[in-house]
Amino acid sequence: MLVKPFWLFGIDRTVQNVTGVVDYGLYYSLLALTATLNILLDMGITNYNNRNISRHNHLLPKHLGNILGIKLLLAVVYAVVVLSWGFIVGYNKLQFHILSFLIINQFLLQLILYLRSNLQALHLFTTDSLVSVLDRVFMIFLCGILLYTNITGGVFKIEWFVYVQTVSYVLATLIILLIVLKKAGKIKLRFNLGFMLVFLKKTYPYAILILLMAFYNRFDTVLIERLLPNTEGARQVGLYMHGFRLLDAVSMFGVLFAGMLLPIFSRMIKMNQKIGEMVNFSFSLIIFISVTIAISSLFYQTDIMGWLYTDHIAESAPIFATLMFGFIPITTTYIFGTLLTANGSIRPLNIMAAIGMTLNITLNLLLIPKHQALGAAYVSLFTQIVTALAQVFIAIKVFNFHANWKLLIRVFAFTIIVVGLGLLSRLIPNPLPGYLSLLAASVLAAFIIGLIDLKSLINIILNRE
């Protein structure tokens, strides 16, 4: 909560302001491509490993050496696929140069996520939390030198941004690997074909799920850059990123929840414990955050864009507001999607994700040429709503949940209250005090109506049963 916002707004945002929306948009469209296809580096191993090791801790030493061998082979496959895409769509020399380093970065990032999944599975949440920000800390330090000193003569190229990420990922990977090896003991890197086939047979449903979800979460910027003529595509991606950057920042709340809830849900399901109370508590906390952020972003969309960026404010504001409302269904997915993953209910999730991907790409092909980045934002919001509702419905059927009308009424009442607070806050002449007052009043309202259970929150923080 401290490091990632500083990275996004102190470094990433500054890079876009310095390099411009076109250069940054070009970089981000390539990043989105590599991020969409990075499941080829993982094949569902990380999620499956988290769930499996949380149930069978003793398998860590045996699996670690074999999985690292699989990771290296998958890296070759991934590089071939991504570079082939570049040849097919006709990337130029600069795009291929950046793409090559982004391929390396994605391999290192996926390796970090896999190594961290072992820490999460062992319920070493404090250690995992600390190492989760290592790469960003290194990036902030190195980029800070390049951006805020005169060491480069006031010049900053978008390629340097990619190089800094590569160095930072290498350093973080080495440190986390040493920590995991300390827990696992001595291991030997293996390329065991039999183990590989058996393991990938178990993980491929997770891989399909992540790939399908990546298409409806990340592929829109690739489509924007390709569907719009000349440099307009890259420019529109830059505008889209003005809003998406904040959505990415606030999504850390959901990521933190999902990272903790996956092994917790897995263990509770294995022990046949009732999970309804944990689901209700998690949902009430995350929905309070998402509703507050979404509604406050709507009321202060132009002000927030003006605080963060130097140009294209009017164009970016409606894109930003639309994307931020997608945070509500996204956080819902972090709860119910994680629950279904922990239960191994992958087939219905894959069907849901396939529908979501088809819907997203089809609507983007129709709306992007006409409405550009704003059209992609509309499609993203609609897709997130449809897929979130589908996951809630699947969870209700699988776990035989009953509607918690008391909680739903509180959520509805809270939403109405925040809208009213938003209208009142706009009466304050200065937008910054008005915005901060809206956030503070919303938190207070959540406690007053009982949407947040303070005692349960403290117990979760202290890691009590």
C-alpha positions as CSV (number, residue, x, y, z in Angstrom):
1,M,0.0,0.0,0.0
2,L,3.0,2.3,0.4
3,V,5.4,1.1,-2.3
4,K,3.1,0.4,-5.3
5,P,1.3,3.8,-5.3
6,F,4.6,5.5,-5.0
7,W,5.8,3.5,-8.0
8,L,2.7,4.1,-10.1
9,F,2.4,7.9,-9.3
10,G,6.0,8.9,-8.5
11,I,7.7,6.9,-11.2
12,D,5.4,5.3,-13.8
13,R,3.2,8.4,-14.1
14,T,6.3,10.6,-14.3
15,V,7.7,8.4,-17.1
16,Q,4.5,8.9,-19.1
17,N,4.5,12.7,-18.5
18,V,8.2,12.9,-19.6
19,T,8.1,10.6,-22.6
20,G,4.5,11.6,-23.8
21,V,1.4,9.6,-24.4
22,V,2.6,8.3,-27.8
23,D,5.9,6.7,-26.7
24,Y,4.4,5.5,-23.4
25,G,1.3,4.1,-25.3
26,L,3.6,2.2,-27.6
27,Y,5.5,0.7,-24.7
28,Y,2.3,-0.2,-22.8
29,S,0.7,-1.9,-25.8
30,L,3.7,-4.2,-26.1
31,L,3.6,-4.7,-22.3
32,A,0.0,-5.7,-22.5
33,L,0.8,-8.2,-25.2
34,T,3.5,-9.9,-23.2
35,A,1.3,-9.8,-20.1
36,T,-1.6,-11.3,-21.9
37,L,0.4,-14.3,-23.2
38,N,2.5,-14.7,-20.1
39,I,0.4,-17.7,-19.0
40,L,2.6,-19.7,-21.4
41,L,5.3,-19.1,-18.8
42,D,3.2,-20.4,-16.0
43,M,0.6,-22.8,-17.4
44,G,-1.4,-22.4,-14.1
45,I,1.6,-23.7,-12.0
46,T,1.5,-20.8,-9.5
47,N,-2.2,-21.1,-8.6
48,Y,-2.0,-24.9,-8.5
49,N,1.2,-24.8,-6.5
50,N,-0.3,-22.4,-3.9
51,R,-3.3,-24.6,-3.4
52,N,-1.3,-27.9,-3.4
53,I,1.6,-26.9,-1.1
54,S,-0.8,-25.2,1.3
55,R,-2.4,-28.7,1.8
56,H,0.8,-30.7,1.5
57,N,3.8,-28.7,2.8
58,H,6.2,-31.7,2.6
59,L,6.1,-31.6,-1.2
60,L,7.9,-28.3,-1.5
61,P,11.5,-29.7,-1.8
62,K,10.5,-32.3,-4.4
63,H,8.4,-30.0,-6.6
64,L,10.7,-26.9,-6.5
65,G,13.5,-28.4,-8.6
66,N,11.2,-30.0,-11.1
67,I,9.0,-26.9,-11.5
68,L,12.1,-24.6,-12.1
69,G,13.1,-27.0,-14.9
70,I,9.6,-26.7,-16.4
71,K,9.7,-22.9,-16.1
72,L,12.9,-22.7,-18.2
73,L,11.4,-24.8,-21.0
74,L,8.2,-22.8,-21.0
75,A,10.3,-19.6,-21.4
76,V,11.5,-20.8,-24.7
77,V,7.9,-21.6,-25.9
78,Y,6.7,-18.2,-24.7
79,A,9.5,-16.3,-26.5
80,V,8.8,-18.0,-29.8
81,V,5.0,-17.3,-29.6
82,V,5.4,-13.6,-28.7
83,L,8.1,-12.9,-31.3
84,S,6.0,-14.7,-33.9
85,W,3.1,-12.4,-33.1
86,G,5.4,-9.5,-33.6
87,F,6.4,-10.7,-37.1
88,I,2.8,-11.4,-38.0
89,V,1.5,-7.9,-37.2
90,G,4.6,-6.2,-38.5
91,Y,6.3,-4.6,-35.6
92,N,9.3,-2.3,-36.4
93,K,12.9,-2.5,-35.1
94,L,12.2,-0.4,-32.0
95,Q,9.1,-2.4,-31.1
96,F,11.1,-5.7,-31.4
97,H,13.9,-4.3,-29.3
98,I,11.5,-3.3,-26.5
99,L,9.5,-6.5,-26.9
100,S,12.7,-8.7,-26.4
101,F,13.4,-7.1,-23.0
102,L,9.7,-7.3,-22.0
103,I,9.8,-11.1,-22.7
104,I,12.7,-11.4,-20.3
105,N,10.9,-9.3,-17.8
106,Q,7.8,-11.4,-17.9
107,F,9.8,-14.6,-17.4
108,L,11.4,-13.1,-14.3
109,L,8.1,-11.8,-13.0
110,Q,6.4,-15.1,-13.4
111,L,9.3,-16.8,-11.7
112,I,9.0,-14.4,-8.8
113,L,5.2,-15.1,-8.5
114,Y,5.9,-18.8,-8.5
115,L,8.5,-18.5,-5.8
116,R,6.2,-16.3,-3.7
117,S,3.4,-18.9,-4.1
118,N,5.5,-21.2,-2.0
119,L,5.7,-18.6,0.8
120,Q,2.0,-18.0,0.6
121,A,1.2,-21.7,0.7
122,L,3.3,-22.0,3.9
123,H,1.3,-19.1,5.3
124,L,4.5,-17.0,5.6
125,F,2.4,-13.9,4.8
126,T,4.7,-11.4,6.4
127,T,7.7,-12.6,4.5
128,D,5.7,-12.7,1.3
129,S,4.5,-9.2,1.9
130,L,8.0,-7.9,2.3
131,V,9.5,-9.6,-0.8
132,S,6.4,-8.7,-2.9
133,V,7.7,-5.1,-3.1
134,L,11.4,-5.9,-3.7
135,D,11.3,-5.4,-7.5
136,R,9.4,-2.1,-7.2
137,V,11.8,-0.8,-4.5
138,F,14.7,-1.4,-6.9
139,M,12.8,0.2,-9.8
140,I,11.9,3.2,-7.7
141,F,15.6,3.7,-6.7
142,L,17.0,3.3,-10.2
143,C,14.3,5.2,-12.1
144,G,14.4,7.9,-9.4
145,I,18.1,8.5,-10.2
146,L,17.4,8.7,-13.9
147,L,14.3,10.9,-13.6
148,Y,15.1,13.2,-10.6
149,T,18.8,13.8,-11.1
150,N,20.7,15.4,-13.9
151,I,22.8,12.3,-14.5
152,T,21.3,11.9,-18.1
153,G,21.3,15.6,-18.9
154,G,17.5,15.8,-18.5
155,V,16.8,13.1,-21.1
156,F,14.8,10.0,-20.5
157,K,14.0,7.3,-23.1
158,I,11.2,4.8,-22.8
159,E,13.7,2.0,-23.5
160,W,15.5,2.9,-20.3
161,F,12.3,2.3,-18.3
162,V,12.3,-1.3,-19.6
163,Y,16.0,-1.8,-18.9
164,V,15.5,-0.7,-15.3
165,Q,12.7,-3.2,-14.9
166,T,15.0,-6.0,-16.1
167,V,17.7,-5.2,-13.6
168,S,15.2,-4.9,-10.8
169,Y,13.5,-8.2,-11.6
170,V,16.9,-10.0,-11.7
171,L,17.9,-8.7,-8.2
172,A,14.4,-9.5,-6.7
173,T,14.4,-13.0,-8.2
174,L,17.8,-13.9,-6.7
175,I,16.8,-12.7,-3.2
176,I,13.4,-14.5,-3.2
177,L,15.0,-17.7,-4.5
178,L,17.5,-17.7,-1.6
179,I,14.6,-17.3,0.9
180,V,12.6,-20.2,-0.7
181,L,15.7,-22.4,-0.8
182,K,16.2,-21.8,2.9
183,K,12.7,-23.2,3.5
184,A,13.0,-26.1,1.1
185,G,16.5,-27.2,1.8
186,K,18.9,-28.5,-0.9
187,I,17.3,-29.0,-4.3
188,K,18.4,-30.2,-7.7
189,L,17.3,-28.6,-11.0
190,R,15.5,-31.3,-13.0
191,F,14.1,-31.7,-16.5
192,N,11.9,-34.8,-15.7
193,L,9.6,-35.3,-18.7
194,G,7.4,-37.7,-16.8
195,F,6.9,-35.2,-13.9
196,M,6.4,-32.4,-16.4
197,L,3.6,-34.2,-18.3
198,V,1.8,-35.3,-15.1
199,F,2.1,-31.8,-13.5
200,L,1.0,-29.9,-16.6
201,K,-2.0,-32.2,-16.9
202,K,-3.1,-31.1,-13.5
203,T,-2.3,-27.4,-14.1
204,Y,-3.5,-26.8,-17.6
205,P,-7.1,-26.0,-16.5
206,Y,-5.7,-23.2,-14.4
207,A,-3.6,-22.1,-17.4
208,I,-6.6,-21.9,-19.6
209,L,-8.5,-19.9,-17.0
210,I,-5.8,-17.3,-16.6
211,L,-5.2,-17.0,-20.3
212,L,-8.9,-16.4,-21.0
213,M,-9.2,-13.8,-18.2
214,A,-6.0,-12.1,-19.4
215,F,-7.6,-11.5,-22.8
216,Y,-10.6,-9.7,-21.4
217,N,-8.5,-7.8,-18.8
218,R,-5.4,-6.8,-20.8
219,F,-5.8,-7.3,-24.5
220,D,-7.9,-4.2,-25.0
221,T,-4.8,-1.9,-25.2
222,V,-3.3,-4.2,-27.9
223,L,-6.5,-3.8,-29.9
224,I,-6.5,0.0,-29.5
225,E,-3.0,0.3,-30.8
226,R,-3.6,-2.0,-33.7
227,L,-7.1,-0.9,-34.8
228,L,-6.5,2.8,-34.9
229,P,-4.4,4.4,-37.7
230,N,-0.9,5.7,-37.5
231,T,0.2,7.0,-34.1
232,E,-3.4,7.6,-33.0
233,G,-3.5,4.0,-31.6
234,A,-0.5,4.6,-29.4
235,R,-1.9,8.0,-28.3
236,Q,-5.2,6.4,-27.3
237,V,-3.4,3.7,-25.3
238,G,-1.6,6.5,-23.5
239,L,-5.0,8.2,-22.7
240,Y,-6.4,4.8,-21.6
241,M,-3.4,4.4,-19.2
242,H,-4.2,7.8,-17.6
243,G,-7.2,6.1,-16.1
244,F,-6.1,2.5,-15.9
245,R,-3.0,3.3,-13.8
246,L,-5.3,4.3,-10.9
247,L,-7.4,1.2,-11.4
248,D,-4.2,-0.9,-11.2
249,A,-3.2,1.0,-8.1
250,V,-6.4,0.4,-6.1
251,S,-6.6,-3.2,-7.3
252,M,-3.7,-4.0,-4.9
253,F,-6.4,-4.3,-2.2
254,G,-8.0,-7.1,-4.1
255,V,-4.6,-8.7,-4.9
256,L,-3.7,-8.7,-1.3
257,F,-7.0,-10.3,-0.3
258,A,-6.8,-13.0,-3.0
259,G,-3.2,-13.8,-2.1
260,M,-4.2,-14.5,1.5
261,L,-7.6,-16.0,0.8
262,L,-6.5,-18.7,-1.7
263,P,-4.5,-20.8,0.8
264,I,-7.0,-20.0,3.6
265,F,-10.0,-21.1,1.6
266,S,-8.0,-24.2,0.4
267,R,-7.2,-25.3,3.9
268,M,-10.8,-24.5,5.2
269,I,-12.3,-26.5,2.4
270,K,-10.0,-29.5,3.0
271,M,-10.9,-29.5,6.7
272,N,-14.6,-29.2,5.9
273,Q,-14.9,-25.9,7.8
274,K,-17.8,-23.5,7.1
275,I,-16.5,-20.7,4.9
276,G,-19.7,-18.6,4.7
277,E,-18.6,-16.2,7.5
278,M,-15.1,-15.7,5.9
279,V,-16.7,-15.0,2.5
280,N,-19.2,-12.5,4.0
281,F,-16.5,-10.7,6.0
282,S,-14.1,-10.5,3.0
283,F,-16.9,-9.3,0.6
284,S,-18.1,-6.6,3.0
285,L,-14.7,-5.2,3.5
286,I,-13.7,-5.2,-0.2
287,I,-17.0,-3.9,-1.4
288,F,-16.8,-1.0,1.0
289,I,-13.4,0.0,-0.5
290,S,-14.5,-0.5,-4.1
291,V,-17.8,1.4,-3.8
292,T,-16.1,4.3,-2.1
293,I,-13.3,4.5,-4.7
294,A,-15.7,4.2,-7.7
295,I,-18.2,6.8,-6.6
296,S,-15.5,9.3,-5.4
297,S,-13.7,8.9,-8.8
298,L,-17.0,9.7,-10.6
299,F,-17.5,13.0,-8.7
300,Y,-13.8,14.1,-9.0
301,Q,-12.8,12.6,-12.3
302,T,-11.5,15.8,-13.9
303,D,-9.8,17.0,-10.7
304,I,-8.0,13.7,-10.2
305,M,-6.7,13.7,-13.8
306,G,-5.6,17.3,-13.4
307,W,-3.7,16.5,-10.2
308,L,-1.8,13.6,-11.9
309,Y,-1.2,14.6,-15.5
310,T,-0.1,17.6,-17.5
311,D,-2.2,17.3,-20.6
312,H,-5.2,15.5,-22.2
313,I,-7.2,16.0,-19.0
314,A,-10.6,16.4,-20.6
315,E,-10.2,13.3,-22.8
316,S,-8.8,11.2,-20.0
317,A,-11.5,12.0,-17.3
318,P,-14.5,10.0,-18.7
319,I,-12.2,7.0,-19.5
320,F,-10.9,7.1,-15.9
321,A,-14.4,7.3,-14.3
322,T,-15.7,4.4,-16.4
323,L,-12.7,2.2,-15.6
324,M,-12.9,2.9,-11.9
325,F,-16.5,1.6,-11.7
326,G,-15.1,-1.6,-13.0
327,F,-13.3,-1.9,-9.7
328,I,-16.5,-3.0,-8.0
329,P,-17.0,-6.2,-10.1
330,I,-13.2,-6.8,-10.1
331,T,-13.0,-6.9,-6.3
332,T,-16.1,-9.2,-6.3
333,T,-14.1,-11.5,-8.6
334,Y,-11.1,-11.5,-6.2
335,I,-13.4,-13.0,-3.5
336,F,-15.6,-15.4,-5.4
337,G,-13.1,-16.4,-8.1
338,T,-10.5,-17.1,-5.5
339,L,-13.0,-19.2,-3.6
340,L,-13.9,-21.3,-6.6
341,T,-10.2,-21.7,-7.5
342,A,-9.4,-22.9,-4.0
343,N,-12.3,-25.5,-4.4
344,G,-10.9,-26.7,-7.7
345,S,-14.1,-25.5,-9.6
346,I,-12.1,-24.7,-12.7
347,R,-14.3,-26.0,-15.5
348,P,-17.2,-23.6,-14.8
349,L,-14.7,-20.8,-14.3
350,N,-13.2,-21.6,-17.7
351,I,-16.6,-21.5,-19.4
352,M,-17.3,-18.1,-17.7
353,A,-13.9,-16.8,-18.8
354,A,-14.4,-18.0,-22.4
355,I,-17.7,-16.2,-22.6
356,G,-16.1,-13.1,-21.1
357,M,-13.2,-13.1,-23.6
358,T,-15.5,-13.6,-26.6
359,L,-17.8,-10.8,-25.4
360,N,-14.9,-8.5,-24.7
361,I,-13.1,-8.9,-28.0
362,T,-16.3,-8.8,-30.1
363,L,-17.5,-5.5,-28.5
364,N,-14.0,-4.0,-28.7
365,L,-13.8,-4.7,-32.4
366,L,-17.1,-2.8,-32.8
367,L,-16.6,0.1,-30.4
368,I,-12.8,0.9,-30.5
369,P,-12.9,2.2,-34.2
370,K,-15.8,4.5,-33.3
371,H,-15.2,5.5,-29.7
372,Q,-11.5,4.8,-29.3
373,A,-10.2,4.4,-25.8
374,L,-13.5,5.4,-24.2
375,G,-15.2,2.6,-26.1
376,A,-12.7,0.1,-24.7
377,A,-13.4,1.4,-21.2
378,Y,-17.1,0.8,-21.7
379,V,-16.5,-2.7,-22.9
380,S,-14.1,-3.4,-19.9
381,L,-16.8,-2.3,-17.4
382,F,-19.5,-4.4,-19.1
383,T,-17.3,-7.5,-19.3
384,Q,-16.2,-7.2,-15.6
385,I,-19.9,-6.9,-14.5
386,V,-21.0,-10.0,-16.5
387,T,-18.1,-12.2,-15.4
388,A,-18.3,-11.1,-11.7
389,L,-22.1,-11.9,-11.6
390,A,-21.3,-15.3,-13.2
391,Q,-18.8,-16.1,-10.5
392,V,-21.1,-15.2,-7.7
393,F,-23.8,-17.4,-9.3
394,I,-21.4,-20.3,-9.7
395,A,-20.3,-20.0,-6.0
396,I,-23.9,-19.9,-4.8
397,K,-24.6,-23.2,-6.7
398,V,-21.4,-24.9,-5.7
399,F,-21.4,-24.0,-2.0
400,N,-25.2,-23.8,-1.6
401,F,-24.9,-20.3,-0.2
402,H,-28.0,-18.4,0.9
403,A,-28.5,-14.7,0.3
404,N,-27.3,-12.6,3.2
405,W,-30.0,-10.0,2.9
406,K,-28.7,-8.1,5.9
407,L,-25.4,-7.6,4.2
408,L,-26.9,-6.7,0.9
409,I,-29.1,-4.1,2.4
410,R,-26.1,-2.6,4.1
411,V,-24.2,-2.5,0.9
412,F,-27.2,-0.8,-0.9
413,A,-27.6,1.7,1.9
414,F,-23.9,2.5,1.9
415,T,-23.9,3.1,-1.8
416,I,-26.8,5.6,-1.5
417,I,-25.0,7.3,1.4
418,V,-21.8,7.7,-0.5
419,V,-23.6,9.2,-3.5
420,G,-25.2,11.7,-1.1
421,L,-21.9,12.5,0.5
422,G,-20.4,13.0,-3.0
423,L,-23.1,15.6,-3.9
424,L,-22.5,17.4,-0.6
425,S,-18.7,17.3,-1.0
426,R,-18.9,19.2,-4.3
427,L,-20.3,22.1,-2.4
428,I,-16.9,22.6,-0.9
429,P,-15.1,25.2,-3.1
430,N,-11.7,23.6,-3.1
431,P,-11.8,20.1,-4.7
432,L,-8.9,18.5,-2.7
433,P,-10.5,19.1,0.7
434,G,-13.8,18.0,-0.8
435,Y,-12.4,14.8,-2.2
436,L,-10.6,13.9,1.1
437,S,-13.8,14.8,3.1
438,L,-15.8,12.4,0.9
439,L,-13.3,9.6,1.5
440,A,-13.2,10.2,5.3
441,A,-17.0,10.4,5.6
442,S,-17.4,7.2,3.6
443,V,-15.1,5.3,5.9
444,L,-17.1,6.7,8.9
445,A,-20.4,5.7,7.3
446,A,-19.2,2.1,6.7
447,F,-18.5,1.7,10.4
448,I,-21.7,3.4,11.5
449,I,-24.0,1.2,9.4
450,G,-22.0,-1.9,10.4
451,L,-20.6,-2.8,7.0
452,I,-17.1,-3.2,8.6
453,D,-16.8,-5.6,11.5
454,L,-13.9,-4.0,13.4
455,K,-13.3,-7.0,15.7
456,S,-13.1,-9.5,12.8
457,L,-10.8,-7.1,10.9
458,I,-8.4,-6.9,13.9
459,N,-8.4,-10.7,14.2
460,I,-7.6,-11.1,10.5
461,I,-4.7,-8.6,10.7
462,L,-3.3,-10.5,13.7
463,N,-3.7,-13.8,11.8
464,R,-6.0,-15.3,14.4
465,E,-8.4,-18.1,13.7
